[in-house]
Amino acid sequence: MIKTLLSLLCIVSILFFVRPESIVHTSQLALRNVAVVDPGSGLIRNGLTVLIEGNRIVDVGPLAKVQIPRAARVIDASNKFVVPGLWDMHVHLFGKDYLKLFTANGVTGVRIMWGFPVFAEWRKQIEQGELIGPRLIIGSPIIDGPKPIWQGSISVASEVEGRQAVVKVKRDGADFVKVYSKLPRAAYFAIADEAKKQGIPFVGHVPESVSVREASMAGQRSIEHLTGFLAACSSREAELQEARRKAYADLPDGQSLPKLENLRPITRMMVDTFDANKAAALFAVLKANDTWQCPTLTVLRSTAFMNDPDFRNDTRLKYLPTQTTALWDPAKDFRFKDRTVEDIQLARIVFERQEMMVGQLNKAEVPLLAGTDTPNPFCFPGFSLHDELVLLVQAGLSPLEALRSATINPARFLGMDKELGTIEPDKLADLVILDANPLQDIKNTQKIHAVIMNGRLLNRKQLDRLLEETESTASR
C-alpha cells in the first residue's frame, strides 16, 4: 500500500491546494459561560470565560473575574464543554487536501511516522496560516534492515550504517528517528546509542532481533502497535523470539515478509503461552524506563476484521480518493492476500489479547498515546482518532484516561506541556468545543461544535464546509 501512496503523494500535493479563507481569525476571542475540562486533574469547571488573544489563551476564570475587551468576539458557549485540541500520535500523510479531515475532527496535532521533505513545507504553510491543517511533528523515513519491508526505507545492515542513518536524518531536519521490524540487532543498538549522542529521540517498532525489555532499556521512547509484546509476555519468550527472528531473517530475494503459513504456529504459541506474571514484570520495566506505548488499536482491529462487511459500508469512505480505498481490499495487500480462514480467526484472537494488554498497561501506569496509523485500511484521517478513543475505553481505560492519551499525554511526550495539553493562561489556543461531556461518554468527543486552531475559530458550518470540500476532492 505504501508504495502506491508514495507515488500518489507527489501527484496529490501538486493537484490540491487548500484555501484558508473560511477561517475566522480575530485578535481577541472570548468563550463565555463554557465548561472547561481539565484532562490533568479530571475536573470540570463550569461557567467560565476563556479569553484568547492572537494564538494564546490569556485568561481563564469566572465571568465576573475575566474582563472581556470591547473589541473581542464573544462566543456564547452555554451548555458546551471545551477540551484541549486532540492529537493523533501515529499517522502517515498522502495528500495536502486531506489535512482538512484532521481539523474538521478537532485533531489539532499529529505525529508523522514516515517523513518526507514536502511535509516541512506543509508545516511552514500551516504555521503561516496559508494552509488548513494540524500541527506536524515529522519523523524520519523508516530505518529498516538490508531487505526492508517498505520500498523507500533507509536500509542499514551494520552498526556503522545505523549511526550514519541517525546523523543523516537529524541533519535533514527530522524531529525523531523511526526504527522498524527487520533491523539487525547490532544496527539497532548502534542507532539507540547514536540517537542518544545526537540528542534525538528514537521510536517505532521493536525489531524482531530485539526484545521489548531490551528496547526499553536501550531508551526507545515509544513502541508502536504493541510490537513484540505477545512474545515478550510468553512463558516461552526465548524460543518464540528466536523462531520469529529466523522467520524474518531467512527470506528469499524479492520477499519482504515471511509467509503466513510459517508465522501461524508461532502466533498460536504466543497466544497459548501468555504469562500474566511475565507481563506484569515487563510492564513494571516499561513504567520505570518511561517507555511510552502507542497501541493503535484502530489499525490492529481493522487488520483483524478487514473482511467485516461493516468496514466496506463505512460512510466515511466518501472522504478519501478511490486510489487509496481500493488498496484497502485485503486481496490486493501483500500482507493479507494469502490469509486463510484460520489466519483470520487467529488474528481476531490476537486482537482480543492486545486489547486486554492495553488495559493492563494502563493499570500498570505505563503511559499511553492515542494513535491510529491512518491511512492504513479503514483508518480515516481525523475521524479514526475518535474510534481510537472508543477502543481505548473498551480496553479498560476510563473516558478521562482515554482523553488524556490524546491531549496532555502527547504534550508531555513531546516536551510541549508548557504550550499545550491543558486550558490555561499562556498556552497555545488549540481547543475543541463539544456539545456534550466527554468524561461522561467518550463518544461525545465526536459531537464537535467548533474548533479553535492556533487561535483561529472554525464554527460547525465552516467545519462542515471542510468536509464537503474534501468529499468533492475525493470524488475527483
TORKOL-4160 file (C-alpha; in steps of 0.2 Angstrom, whole numbers, padded with zeros to 4 digits, m for minus):
476
<pt num="1" X="0000" Y="0000" Z="0000"/>
<pt num="2" X="0014" Y="0012" Z="0005"/>
<pt num="3" X="0022" Y="0010" Z="m0012"/>
<pt num="4" X="0007" Y="0016" Z="m0021"/>
<pt num="5" X="0004" Y="0030" Z="m0008"/>
<pt num="6" X="0022" Y="0036" Z="m0011"/>
<pt num="7" X="0018" Y="0038" Z="m0029"/>
<pt num="8" X="0002" Y="0047" Z="m0026"/>
<pt num="9" X="0010" Y="0059" Z="m0013"/>
<pt num="10" X="0019" Y="0069" Z="m0027"/>
<pt num="11" X="0004" Y="0070" Z="m0038"/>
<pt num="12" X="m0009" Y="0075" Z="m0024"/>
<pt num="13" X="0002" Y="0088" Z="m0017"/>
<pt num="14" X="0003" Y="0096" Z="m0034"/>
<pt num="15" X="m0016" Y="0094" Z="m0038"/>
<pt num="16" X="m0023" Y="0100" Z="m0022"/>
<pt num="17" X="m0022" Y="0117" Z="m0014"/>
<pt num="18" X="m0031" Y="0122" Z="0002"/>
<pt num="19" X="m0038" Y="0139" Z="0004"/>
<pt num="20" X="m0040" Y="0146" Z="0021"/>
<pt num="21" X="m0052" Y="0160" Z="0018"/>
<pt num="22" X="m0066" Y="0152" Z="0028"/>
<pt num="23" X="m0056" Y="0153" Z="0044"/>
<pt num="24" X="m0061" Y="0167" Z="0056"/>
<pt num="25" X="m0046" Y="0174" Z="0065"/>
<pt num="26" X="m0049" Y="0189" Z="0077"/>
<pt num="27" X="m0036" Y="0196" Z="0088"/>
<pt num="28" X="m0047" Y="0193" Z="0103"/>
<pt num="29" X="m0059" Y="0179" Z="0106"/>
<pt num="30" X="m0069" Y="0175" Z="0121"/>
<pt num="31" X="m0079" Y="0159" Z="0125"/>
<pt num="32" X="m0092" Y="0164" Z="0138"/>
<pt num="33" X="m0100" Y="0153" Z="0151"/>
<pt num="34" X="m0091" Y="0137" Z="0145"/>
<pt num="35" X="m0087" Y="0121" Z="0155"/>
<pt num="36" X="m0068" Y="0119" Z="0155"/>
<pt num="37" X="m0062" Y="0101" Z="0155"/>
<pt num="38" X="m0045" Y="0098" Z="0163"/>
<pt num="39" X="m0038" Y="0081" Z="0157"/>
<pt num="40" X="m0024" Y="0083" Z="0170"/>
<pt num="41" X="m0035" Y="0084" Z="0186"/>
<pt num="42" X="m0051" Y="0077" Z="0178"/>
<pt num="43" X="m0060" Y="0092" Z="0185"/>
<pt num="44" X="m0074" Y="0101" Z="0175"/>
<pt num="45" X="m0076" Y="0119" Z="0180"/>
<pt num="46" X="m0092" Y="0126" Z="0174"/>
<pt num="47" X="m0097" Y="0144" Z="0169"/>
<pt num="48" X="m0080" Y="0150" Z="0164"/>
<pt num="49" X="m0074" Y="0163" Z="0152"/>
<pt num="50" X="m0059" Y="0158" Z="0141"/>
<pt num="51" X="m0051" Y="0173" Z="0134"/>
<pt num="52" X="m0039" Y="0171" Z="0119"/>
<pt num="53" X="m0028" Y="0185" Z="0111"/>
<pt num="54" X="m0019" Y="0180" Z="0095"/>
<pt num="55" X="m0015" Y="0162" Z="0096"/>
<pt num="56" X="m0013" Y="0162" Z="0115"/>
<pt num="57" X="m0025" Y="0159" Z="0130"/>
<pt num="58" X="m0023" Y="0174" Z="0141"/>
<pt num="59" X="m0036" Y="0171" Z="0154"/>
<pt num="60" X="m0047" Y="0158" Z="0161"/>
<pt num="61" X="m0060" Y="0161" Z="0175"/>
<pt num="62" X="m0077" Y="0165" Z="0181"/>
<pt num="63" X="m0086" Y="0178" Z="0171"/>
<pt num="64" X="m0086" Y="0191" Z="0185"/>
<pt num="65" X="m0067" Y="0190" Z="0186"/>
<pt num="66" X="m0062" Y="0190" Z="0167"/>
<pt num="67" X="m0063" Y="0206" Z="0159"/>
<pt num="68" X="m0068" Y="0204" Z="0141"/>
<pt num="69" X="m0061" Y="0218" Z="0129"/>
<pt num="70" X="m0074" Y="0228" Z="0119"/>
<pt num="71" X="m0066" Y="0223" Z="0103"/>
<pt num="72" X="m0066" Y="0204" Z="0107"/>
<pt num="73" X="m0078" Y="0192" Z="0098"/>
<pt num="74" X="m0089" Y="0184" Z="0111"/>
<pt num="75" X="m0095" Y="0166" Z="0108"/>
<pt num="76" X="m0109" Y="0161" Z="0119"/>
<pt num="77" X="m0104" Y="0143" Z="0125"/>
<pt num="78" X="m0118" Y="0140" Z="0137"/>
<pt num="79" X="m0120" Y="0121" Z="0139"/>
<pt num="80" X="m0104" Y="0117" Z="0129"/>
<pt num="81" X="m0088" Y="0109" Z="0135"/>
<pt num="82" X="m0071" Y="0114" Z="0129"/>
<pt num="83" X="m0056" Y="0102" Z="0129"/>
<pt num="84" X="m0038" Y="0104" Z="0123"/>
<pt num="85" X="m0035" Y="0101" Z="0105"/>
<pt num="86" X="m0033" Y="0082" Z="0101"/>
<pt num="87" X="m0018" Y="0073" Z="0094"/>
<pt num="88" X="m0016" Y="0058" Z="0083"/>
<pt num="89" X="0001" Y="0051" Z="0088"/>
<pt num="90" X="0003" Y="0039" Z="0073"/>
<pt num="91" X="m0001" Y="0045" Z="0056"/>
<pt num="92" X="0005" Y="0044" Z="0038"/>
<pt num="93" X="0001" Y="0058" Z="0026"/>
<pt num="94" X="m0003" Y="0056" Z="0007"/>
<pt num="95" X="m0011" Y="0072" Z="0001"/>
<pt num="96" X="m0011" Y="0090" Z="0006"/>
<pt num="97" X="m0030" Y="0092" Z="0004"/>
<pt num="98" X="m0034" Y="0078" Z="0017"/>
<pt num="99" X="m0026" Y="0088" Z="0031"/>
<pt num="100" X="m0043" Y="0096" Z="0032"/>
<pt num="101" X="m0050" Y="0080" Z="0039"/>
<pt num="102" X="m0040" Y="0081" Z="0055"/>
<pt num="103" X="m0045" Y="0099" Z="0058"/>
<pt num="104" X="m0063" Y="0095" Z="0054"/>
<pt num="105" X="m0062" Y="0082" Z="0068"/>
<pt num="106" X="m0054" Y="0093" Z="0081"/>
<pt num="107" X="m0037" Y="0084" Z="0079"/>
<pt num="108" X="m0025" Y="0099" Z="0080"/>
<pt num="109" X="m0009" Y="0090" Z="0080"/>
<pt num="110" X="m0001" Y="0074" Z="0073"/>
<pt num="111" X="0015" Y="0064" Z="0074"/>
<pt num="112" X="0020" Y="0059" Z="0056"/>
<pt num="113" X="0028" Y="0042" Z="0057"/>
<pt num="114" X="0037" Y="0042" Z="0040"/>
<pt num="115" X="0044" Y="0059" Z="0035"/>
<pt num="116" X="0046" Y="0067" Z="0018"/>
<pt num="117" X="0053" Y="0084" Z="0013"/>
<pt num="118" X="0037" Y="0091" Z="0007"/>
<pt num="119" X="0029" Y="0089" Z="0025"/>
<pt num="120" X="0041" Y="0103" Z="0031"/>
<pt num="121" X="0034" Y="0114" Z="0018"/>
<pt num="122" X="0016" Y="0110" Z="0023"/>
<pt num="123" X="0021" Y="0113" Z="0041"/>
<pt num="124" X="0028" Y="0130" Z="0037"/>
<pt num="125" X="0012" Y="0134" Z="0027"/>
<pt num="126" X="0001" Y="0129" Z="0042"/>
<pt num="127" X="0011" Y="0139" Z="0054"/>
<pt num="128" X="0009" Y="0155" Z="0042"/>
<pt num="129" X="m0010" Y="0152" Z="0041"/>
<pt num="130" X="m0009" Y="0148" Z="0022"/>
<pt num="131" X="m0015" Y="0130" Z="0024"/>
<pt num="132" X="m0028" Y="0122" Z="0035"/>
<pt num="133" X="m0021" Y="0108" Z="0045"/>
<pt num="134" X="m0014" Y="0101" Z="0062"/>
<pt num="135" X="0002" Y="0105" Z="0070"/>
<pt num="136" X="0015" Y="0092" Z="0062"/>
<pt num="137" X="0029" Y="0083" Z="0071"/>
<pt num="138" X="0038" Y="0075" Z="0057"/>
<pt num="139" X="0048" Y="0059" Z="0059"/>
<pt num="140" X="0062" Y="0052" Z="0049"/>
<pt num="141" X="0060" Y="0040" Z="0034"/>
<pt num="142" X="0058" Y="0022" Z="0041"/>
<pt num="143" X="0075" Y="0014" Z="0045"/>
<pt num="144" X="0074" Y="m0004" Z="0042"/>
<pt num="145" X="0086" Y="m0019" Z="0038"/>
<pt num="146" X="0095" Y="m0024" Z="0022"/>
<pt num="147" X="0079" Y="m0031" Z="0015"/>
<pt num="148" X="0066" Y="m0018" Z="0021"/>
<pt num="149" X="0048" Y="m0021" Z="0021"/>
<pt num="150" X="0043" Y="m0005" Z="0013"/>
<pt num="151" X="0051" Y="0002" Z="m0003"/>
<pt num="152" X="0059" Y="0019" Z="0001"/>
<pt num="153" X="0065" Y="0015" Z="0018"/>
<pt num="154" X="0083" Y="0018" Z="0024"/>
<pt num="155" X="0091" Y="0001" Z="0023"/>
<pt num="156" X="0105" Y="m0002" Z="0036"/>
<pt num="157" X="0115" Y="m0018" Z="0039"/>
<pt num="158" X="0128" Y="m0013" Z="0051"/>
<pt num="159" X="0132" Y="m0003" Z="0066"/>
<pt num="160" X="0141" Y="0010" Z="0055"/>
<pt num="161" X="0127" Y="0012" Z="0043"/>
<pt num="162" X="0115" Y="0013" Z="0058"/>
<pt num="163" X="0125" Y="0028" Z="0065"/>
<pt num="164" X="0126" Y="0036" Z="0048"/>
<pt num="165" X="0107" Y="0035" Z="0046"/>
<pt num="166" X="0104" Y="0044" Z="0063"/>
<pt num="167" X="0116" Y="0058" Z="0058"/>
<pt num="168" X="0108" Y="0060" Z="0041"/>
<pt num="169" X="0090" Y="0061" Z="0047"/>
<pt num="170" X="0094" Y="0073" Z="0061"/>
<pt num="171" X="0104" Y="0084" Z="0048"/>
<pt num="172" X="0089" Y="0083" Z="0036"/>
<pt num="173" X="0078" Y="0090" Z="0050"/>
<pt num="174" X="0068" Y="0075" Z="0057"/>
<pt num="175" X="0060" Y="0078" Z="0074"/>
<pt num="176" X="0064" Y="0059" Z="0079"/>
<pt num="177" X="0071" Y="0043" Z="0072"/>
<pt num="178" X="0059" Y="0029" Z="0066"/>
<pt num="179" X="0065" Y="0011" Z="0068"/>
<pt num="180" X="0057" Y="m0004" Z="0060"/>
<pt num="181" X="0055" Y="m0023" Z="0061"/>
<pt num="182" X="0069" Y="m0030" Z="0051"/>
<pt num="183" X="0084" Y="m0020" Z="0059"/>
<pt num="184" X="0099" Y="m0031" Z="0063"/>
<pt num="185" X="0102" Y="m0032" Z="0081"/>
<pt num="186" X="0119" Y="m0023" Z="0081"/>
<pt num="187" X="0112" Y="m0009" Z="0070"/>
<pt num="188" X="0098" Y="m0006" Z="0081"/>
<pt num="189" X="0109" Y="m0004" Z="0097"/>
<pt num="190" X="0120" Y="0007" Z="0087"/>
<pt num="191" X="0105" Y="0018" Z="0082"/>
<pt num="192" X="0100" Y="0019" Z="0100"/>
<pt num="193" X="0117" Y="0024" Z="0105"/>
<pt num="194" X="0119" Y="0037" Z="0091"/>
<pt num="195" X="0102" Y="0044" Z="0094"/>
<pt num="196" X="0107" Y="0047" Z="0112"/>
<pt num="197" X="0123" Y="0056" Z="0107"/>
<pt num="198" X="0114" Y="0066" Z="0094"/>
<pt num="199" X="0101" Y="0071" Z="0106"/>
<pt num="200" X="0086" Y="0065" Z="0095"/>
<pt num="201" X="0073" Y="0053" Z="0102"/>
<pt num="202" X="0070" Y="0036" Z="0093"/>
<pt num="203" X="0053" Y="0027" Z="0092"/>
<pt num="204" X="0045" Y="0014" Z="0081"/>
<pt num="205" X="0043" Y="m0005" Z="0080"/>
<pt num="206" X="0053" Y="m0017" Z="0091"/>
<pt num="207" X="0063" Y="m0026" Z="0078"/>
<pt num="208" X="0062" Y="m0045" Z="0078"/>
<pt num="209" X="0080" Y="m0046" Z="0083"/>
<pt num="210" X="0077" Y="m0037" Z="0100"/>
<pt num="211" X="0066" Y="m0040" Z="0114"/>
<pt num="212" X="0053" Y="m0027" Z="0121"/>
<pt num="213" X="0063" Y="m0026" Z="0138"/>
<pt num="214" X="0079" Y="m0023" Z="0128"/>
<pt num="215" X="0071" Y="m0009" Z="0118"/>
<pt num="216" X="0065" Y="m0001" Z="0134"/>
<pt num="217" X="0082" Y="m0002" Z="0142"/>
<pt num="218" X="0090" Y="0005" Z="0126"/>
<pt num="219" X="0080" Y="0020" Z="0128"/>
<pt num="220" X="0067" Y="0018" Z="0114"/>
<pt num="221" X="0055" Y="0032" Z="0118"/>
<pt num="222" X="0039" Y="0025" Z="0111"/>
<pt num="223" X="0034" Y="0007" Z="0105"/>
<pt num="224" X="0021" Y="0007" Z="0091"/>
<pt num="225" X="0007" Y="m0006" Z="0089"/>
<pt num="226" X="0012" Y="m0017" Z="0104"/>
<pt num="227" X="0026" Y="m0024" Z="0093"/>
<pt num="228" X="0035" Y="m0039" Z="0101"/>
<pt num="229" X="0023" Y="m0039" Z="0116"/>
<pt num="230" X="0015" Y="m0056" Z="0113"/>
<pt num="231" X="0032" Y="m0065" Z="0113"/>
<pt num="232" X="0038" Y="m0054" Z="0127"/>
<pt num="233" X="0023" Y="m0059" Z="0138"/>
<pt num="234" X="0025" Y="m0078" Z="0134"/>
<pt num="235" X="0032" Y="m0091" Z="0146"/>
<pt num="236" X="0042" Y="m0097" Z="0130"/>
<pt num="237" X="0049" Y="m0080" Z="0126"/>
<pt num="238" X="0066" Y="m0085" Z="0121"/>
<pt num="239" X="0060" Y="m0099" Z="0110"/>
<pt num="240" X="0047" Y="m0088" Z="0101"/>
<pt num="241" X="0059" Y="m0073" Z="0099"/>
<pt num="242" X="0072" Y="m0085" Z="0090"/>
<pt num="243" X="0058" Y="m0093" Z="0079"/>
<pt num="244" X="0052" Y="m0075" Z="0074"/>
<pt num="245" X="0070" Y="m0069" Z="0071"/>
<pt num="246" X="0074" Y="m0084" Z="0060"/>
<pt num="247" X="0057" Y="m0082" Z="0050"/>
<pt num="248" X="0061" Y="m0064" Z="0046"/>
<pt num="249" X="0079" Y="m0067" Z="0043"/>
<pt num="250" X="0078" Y="m0082" Z="0031"/>
<pt num="251" X="0068" Y="m0074" Z="0017"/>
<pt num="252" X="0072" Y="m0077" Z="m0002"/>
<pt num="253" X="0076" Y="m0062" Z="m0013"/>
<pt num="254" X="0060" Y="m0052" Z="m0018"/>
<pt num="255" X="0051" Y="m0057" Z="m0002"/>
<pt num="256" X="0050" Y="m0044" Z="0012"/>
<pt num="257" X="0039" Y="m0054" Z="0024"/>
<pt num="258" X="0038" Y="m0072" Z="0030"/>
<pt num="259" X="0024" Y="m0082" Z="0023"/>
<pt num="260" X="0008" Y="m0083" Z="0034"/>
<pt num="261" X="0009" Y="m0102" Z="0035"/>
<pt num="262" X="0027" Y="m0100" Z="0043"/>
<pt num="263" X="0021" Y="m0087" Z="0056"/>
<pt num="264" X="0004" Y="m0096" Z="0060"/>
<pt num="265" X="0011" Y="m0109" Z="0073"/>
<pt num="266" X="0022" Y="m0096" Z="0081"/>
<pt num="267" X="0007" Y="m0084" Z="0083"/>
<pt num="268" X="m0003" Y="m0098" Z="0090"/>
<pt num="269" X="0011" Y="m0102" Z="0103"/>
<pt num="270" X="0012" Y="m0084" Z="0108"/>
<pt num="271" X="m0007" Y="m0083" Z="0111"/>
<pt num="272" X="m0007" Y="m0100" Z="0121"/>
<pt num="273" X="0008" Y="m0097" Z="0132"/>
<pt num="274" X="0003" Y="m0079" Z="0138"/>
<pt num="275" X="0010" Y="m0077" Z="0156"/>
<pt num="276" X="0002" Y="m0064" Z="0167"/>
<pt num="277" X="0017" Y="m0063" Z="0179"/>
<pt num="278" X="0029" Y="m0060" Z="0165"/>
<pt num="279" X="0018" Y="m0047" Z="0158"/>
<pt num="280" X="0017" Y="m0038" Z="0175"/>
<pt num="281" X="0036" Y="m0039" Z="0176"/>
<pt num="282" X="0038" Y="m0032" Z="0159"/>
<pt num="283" X="0025" Y="m0018" Z="0162"/>
<pt num="284" X="0035" Y="m0013" Z="0178"/>
<pt num="285" X="0051" Y="m0011" Z="0167"/>
<pt num="286" X="0042" Y="0000" Z="0154"/>
<pt num="287" X="0035" Y="0011" Z="0168"/>
<pt num="288" X="0052" Y="0013" Z="0176"/>
<pt num="289" X="0060" Y="0017" Z="0160"/>
<pt num="290" X="0046" Y="0029" Z="0154"/>
<pt num="291" X="0044" Y="0019" Z="0138"/>
<pt num="292" X="0028" Y="0026" Z="0131"/>
<pt num="293" X="0015" Y="0015" Z="0121"/>
<pt num="294" X="0005" Y="0020" Z="0106"/>
<pt num="295" X="m0006" Y="0004" Z="0104"/>
<pt num="296" X="m0015" Y="0010" Z="0088"/>
<pt num="297" X="m0030" Y="m0001" Z="0092"/>
<pt num="298" X="m0039" Y="0006" Z="0077"/>
<pt num="299" X="m0027" Y="m0002" Z="0064"/>
<pt num="300" X="m0025" Y="m0018" Z="0074"/>
<pt num="301" X="m0044" Y="m0020" Z="0074"/>
<pt num="302" X="m0045" Y="m0016" Z="0055"/>
<pt num="303" X="m0032" Y="m0029" Z="0051"/>
<pt num="304" X="m0040" Y="m0042" Z="0062"/>
<pt num="305" X="m0058" Y="m0039" Z="0055"/>
<pt num="306" X="m0054" Y="m0032" Z="0037"/>
<pt num="307" X="m0066" Y="m0044" Z="0029"/>
<pt num="308" X="m0081" Y="m0037" Z="0040"/>
<pt num="309" X="m0094" Y="m0030" Z="0028"/>
<pt num="310" X="m0097" Y="m0016" Z="0040"/>
<pt num="311" X="m0080" Y="m0009" Z="0035"/>
<pt num="312" X="m0085" Y="m0008" Z="0017"/>
<pt num="313" X="m0101" Y="0001" Z="0021"/>
<pt num="314" X="m0092" Y="0014" Z="0031"/>
<pt num="315" X="m0100" Y="0031" Z="0026"/>
<pt num="316" X="m0083" Y="0040" Z="0029"/>
<pt num="317" X="m0076" Y="0031" Z="0013"/>
<pt num="318" X="m0083" Y="0046" Z="0003"/>
<pt num="319" X="m0069" Y="0057" Z="0010"/>
<pt num="320" X="m0055" Y="0048" Z="0003"/>
<pt num="321" X="m0050" Y="0045" Z="m0015"/>
<pt num="322" X="m0053" Y="0028" Z="m0023"/>
<pt num="323" X="m0034" Y="0026" Z="m0026"/>
<pt num="324" X="m0032" Y="0025" Z="m0008"/>
<pt num="325" X="m0048" Y="0015" Z="m0003"/>
<pt num="326" X="m0045" Y="0002" Z="m0017"/>
<pt num="327" X="m0029" Y="m0003" Z="m0008"/>
<pt num="328" X="m0039" Y="m0007" Z="0007"/>
<pt num="329" X="m0045" Y="m0023" Z="m0001"/>
<pt num="330" X="m0036" Y="m0037" Z="0008"/>
<pt num="331" X="m0034" Y="m0047" Z="m0009"/>
<pt num="332" X="m0023" Y="m0033" Z="m0015"/>
<pt num="333" X="m0012" Y="m0031" Z="0000"/>
<pt num="334" X="0003" Y="m0041" Z="0001"/>
<pt num="335" X="0002" Y="m0043" Z="0019"/>
<pt num="336" X="m0015" Y="m0051" Z="0020"/>
<pt num="337" X="m0019" Y="m0058" Z="0002"/>
<pt num="338" X="m0014" Y="m0076" Z="0007"/>
<pt num="339" X="m0024" Y="m0076" Z="0023"/>
<pt num="340" X="m0034" Y="m0092" Z="0027"/>
<pt num="341" X="m0050" Y="m0094" Z="0037"/>
<pt num="342" X="m0039" Y="m0100" Z="0051"/>
<pt num="343" X="m0027" Y="m0085" Z="0050"/>
<pt num="344" X="m0042" Y="m0073" Z="0051"/>
<pt num="345" X="m0049" Y="m0082" Z="0067"/>
<pt num="346" X="m0031" Y="m0081" Z="0074"/>
<pt num="347" X="m0030" Y="m0063" Z="0070"/>
<pt num="348" X="m0046" Y="m0059" Z="0080"/>
<pt num="349" X="m0039" Y="m0069" Z="0095"/>
<pt num="350" X="m0023" Y="m0059" Z="0094"/>
<pt num="351" X="m0033" Y="m0043" Z="0094"/>
<pt num="352" X="m0043" Y="m0048" Z="0109"/>
<pt num="353" X="m0026" Y="m0052" Z="0118"/>
<pt num="354" X="m0019" Y="m0035" Z="0113"/>
<pt num="355" X="m0034" Y="m0026" Z="0119"/>
<pt num="356" X="m0033" Y="m0034" Z="0135"/>
<pt num="357" X="m0014" Y="m0029" Z="0137"/>
<pt num="358" X="m0019" Y="m0011" Z="0134"/>
<pt num="359" X="m0030" Y="m0012" Z="0149"/>
<pt num="360" X="m0016" Y="m0020" Z="0159"/>
<pt num="361" X="m0003" Y="m0007" Z="0153"/>
<pt num="362" X="m0015" Y="0007" Z="0159"/>
<pt num="363" X="m0017" Y="m0001" Z="0176"/>
<pt num="364" X="0002" Y="m0003" Z="0177"/>
<pt num="365" X="0003" Y="0016" Z="0174"/>
<pt num="366" X="0013" Y="0014" Z="0158"/>
<pt num="367" X="0010" Y="0030" Z="0149"/>
<pt num="368" X="m0001" Y="0028" Z="0133"/>
<pt num="369" X="m0003" Y="0039" Z="0117"/>
<pt num="370" X="m0018" Y="0039" Z="0106"/>
<pt num="371" X="m0014" Y="0034" Z="0088"/>
<pt num="372" X="m0022" Y="0027" Z="0073"/>
<pt num="373" X="m0010" Y="0023" Z="0059"/>
<pt num="374" X="m0020" Y="0032" Z="0046"/>
<pt num="375" X="m0022" Y="0029" Z="0031"/>
<pt num="376" X="m0019" Y="0010" Z="0033"/>
<pt num="377" X="m0035" Y="0000" Z="0029"/>
<pt num="378" X="m0051" Y="0008" Z="0037"/>
<pt num="379" X="m0041" Y="0021" Z="0047"/>
<pt num="380" X="m0048" Y="0038" Z="0042"/>
<pt num="381" X="m0038" Y="0054" Z="0044"/>
<pt num="382" X="m0046" Y="0064" Z="0059"/>
<pt num="383" X="m0061" Y="0053" Z="0061"/>
<pt num="384" X="m0052" Y="0037" Z="0067"/>
<pt num="385" X="m0044" Y="0046" Z="0082"/>
<pt num="386" X="m0061" Y="0046" Z="0089"/>
<pt num="387" X="m0063" Y="0027" Z="0085"/>
<pt num="388" X="m0046" Y="0025" Z="0094"/>
<pt num="389" X="m0053" Y="0034" Z="0110"/>
<pt num="390" X="m0068" Y="0022" Z="0110"/>
<pt num="391" X="m0057" Y="0007" Z="0108"/>
<pt num="392" X="m0046" Y="0013" Z="0122"/>
<pt num="393" X="m0061" Y="0014" Z="0134"/>
<pt num="394" X="m0067" Y="m0003" Z="0128"/>
<pt num="395" X="m0049" Y="m0009" Z="0133"/>
<pt num="396" X="m0052" Y="m0003" Z="0151"/>
<pt num="397" X="m0047" Y="0015" Z="0151"/>
<pt num="398" X="m0059" Y="0027" Z="0159"/>
<pt num="399" X="m0066" Y="0041" Z="0147"/>
<pt num="400" X="m0054" Y="0053" Z="0156"/>
<pt num="401" X="m0039" Y="0042" Z="0154"/>
<pt num="402" X="m0043" Y="0040" Z="0135"/>
<pt num="403" X="m0045" Y="0059" Z="0134"/>
<pt num="404" X="m0028" Y="0061" Z="0142"/>
<pt num="405" X="m0020" Y="0049" Z="0129"/>
<pt num="406" X="m0025" Y="0062" Z="0115"/>
<pt num="407" X="m0021" Y="0078" Z="0125"/>
<pt num="408" X="m0010" Y="0080" Z="0140"/>
<pt num="409" X="0000" Y="0064" Z="0136"/>
<pt num="410" X="0005" Y="0069" Z="0119"/>
<pt num="411" X="0010" Y="0086" Z="0126"/>
<pt num="412" X="0021" Y="0078" Z="0139"/>
<pt num="413" X="0028" Y="0065" Z="0127"/>
<pt num="414" X="0033" Y="0079" Z="0115"/>
<pt num="415" X="0040" Y="0091" Z="0129"/>
<pt num="416" X="0027" Y="0103" Z="0124"/>
<pt num="417" X="0017" Y="0103" Z="0140"/>
<pt num="418" X="0021" Y="0121" Z="0144"/>
<pt num="419" X="0012" Y="0125" Z="0127"/>
<pt num="420" X="m0002" Y="0113" Z="0125"/>
<pt num="421" X="m0012" Y="0099" Z="0134"/>
<pt num="422" X="m0022" Y="0109" Z="0146"/>
<pt num="423" X="m0033" Y="0125" Z="0145"/>
<pt num="424" X="m0023" Y="0138" Z="0155"/>
<pt num="425" X="m0016" Y="0156" Z="0153"/>
<pt num="426" X="m0001" Y="0157" Z="0141"/>
<pt num="427" X="m0004" Y="0141" Z="0132"/>
<pt num="428" X="m0007" Y="0140" Z="0114"/>
<pt num="429" X="m0026" Y="0141" Z="0109"/>
<pt num="430" X="m0029" Y="0124" Z="0102"/>
<pt num="431" X="m0046" Y="0119" Z="0108"/>
<pt num="432" X="m0061" Y="0109" Z="0104"/>
<pt num="433" X="m0079" Y="0115" Z="0109"/>
<pt num="434" X="m0091" Y="0100" Z="0112"/>
<pt num="435" X="m0109" Y="0099" Z="0113"/>
<pt num="436" X="m0108" Y="0086" Z="0127"/>
<pt num="437" X="m0097" Y="0080" Z="0141"/>
<pt num="438" X="m0083" Y="0068" Z="0135"/>
<pt num="439" X="m0080" Y="0062" Z="0153"/>
<pt num="440" X="m0097" Y="0055" Z="0154"/>
<pt num="441" X="m0096" Y="0046" Z="0137"/>
<pt num="442" X="m0080" Y="0046" Z="0127"/>
<pt num="443" X="m0091" Y="0046" Z="0111"/>
<pt num="444" X="m0095" Y="0064" Z="0115"/>
<pt num="445" X="m0078" Y="0070" Z="0108"/>
<pt num="446" X="m0087" Y="0067" Z="0091"/>
<pt num="447" X="m0100" Y="0080" Z="0095"/>
<pt num="448" X="m0090" Y="0095" Z="0089"/>
<pt num="449" X="m0097" Y="0112" Z="0090"/>
<pt num="450" X="m0082" Y="0122" Z="0085"/>
<pt num="451" X="m0063" Y="0120" Z="0083"/>
<pt num="452" X="m0050" Y="0133" Z="0088"/>
<pt num="453" X="m0034" Y="0130" Z="0079"/>
<pt num="454" X="m0019" Y="0141" Z="0085"/>
<pt num="455" X="m0032" Y="0155" Z="0090"/>
<pt num="456" X="m0042" Y="0153" Z="0074"/>
<pt num="457" X="m0060" Y="0149" Z="0076"/>
<pt num="458" X="m0070" Y="0137" Z="0064"/>
<pt num="459" X="m0088" Y="0135" Z="0068"/>
<pt num="460" X="m0099" Y="0120" Z="0064"/>
<pt num="461" X="m0104" Y="0127" Z="0047"/>
<pt num="462" X="m0086" Y="0130" Z="0042"/>
<pt num="463" X="m0081" Y="0113" Z="0048"/>
<pt num="464" X="m0094" Y="0105" Z="0038"/>
<pt num="465" X="m0088" Y="0115" Z="0023"/>
<pt num="466" X="m0071" Y="0107" Z="0025"/>
<pt num="467" X="m0079" Y="0090" Z="0025"/>
<pt num="468" X="m0089" Y="0095" Z="0009"/>
<pt num="469" X="m0073" Y="0101" Z="0000"/>
<pt num="470" X="m0064" Y="0086" Z="0005"/>
<pt num="471" X="m0078" Y="0074" Z="m0001"/>
<pt num="472" X="m0078" Y="0084" Z="m0018"/>
<pt num="473" X="m0059" Y="0082" Z="m0020"/>
<pt num="474" X="m0060" Y="0064" Z="m0016"/>
<pt num="475" X="m0074" Y="0061" Z="m0029"/>
<pt num="476" X="m0062" Y="0069" Z="m0042"/>
